[in-house]
Amino acid sequence: MEIAEQKYPQSLVLASSFDSIFSNVGVAIGSAAGGYTVNTLGLGYLGLIGGIFSVLAISVLLILNKVYFQ
């Protein structure tokens, strides 16, 4: 939101709508991955898959911070 406010003030409404859109996309992807994991591998692997998703999220966050705040 700060980047949109500073560089593209005309797109602030669009940028704020992305917050809820991608939040719902994340819930859908997490639910699908969790359901697939439980159906194929079993409940015991759910924590492992959740950990992999967490590492992926942190990696994307670090890459985006390096790109935008360099």
N, C-alpha and C positions, 0 to 999 in steps of 0.2 A: 504494500500500500504506500509506503514511503517513496519508493521509486516511481510509482505511478503519479503520486502527488507532485513530486519534484520535476520529473521529466515530461510527463504526459498528463497534465491536469484535466484535459478534456475527456480522458478515458477513466476517470476515477470510479464512476458507477459500474463500468464493465469490470474493472479490477476487483471491486468489492463483491461482485456477483461470483467471481471465480472462487472465492473462499468457500462458499457453501456448495458450489458445484463439485469442486474437487474433494471436499470433505465427504460428500455422498458417494463419489466415485471410489474413494478409499475404503469406505465402509462396505461397498459392494464387492470390491476386489478381495478385501480381507475375509468377508463371509464366504465368498466362492472358494477361496484358497483353503479356508478352514474346513468347509464342508467336503471338499475334494480330499483333503488330507485325512480326515476322519474316515471317509468311505473307503479309501484305498490303502492307507498305511496303518490306520488305527489311532486311537486317542492318545497313545503314548508319544507320538511324533508331533503332536500339536505345538508343544513348547519349542521344539527345534525349528519348525517352520516359522513360528512367530519370531524367534530370534533371528532367523535369516532375513525376514522382512524388516526387522528393526535395524540390522546392519545395513541393509539396502537403503532404508530411509535416511540414516545418518550419513551414508556415503553421498547420496544425492544432495543433502543439505550442505555438506562441506564443499562439494563441487560448485553448487550454485553460489555459495558465499564467496568462493575464490573468484568466480567469473564476474560477479556483480560488484564486489567491494574491493577490487584490486586497484 
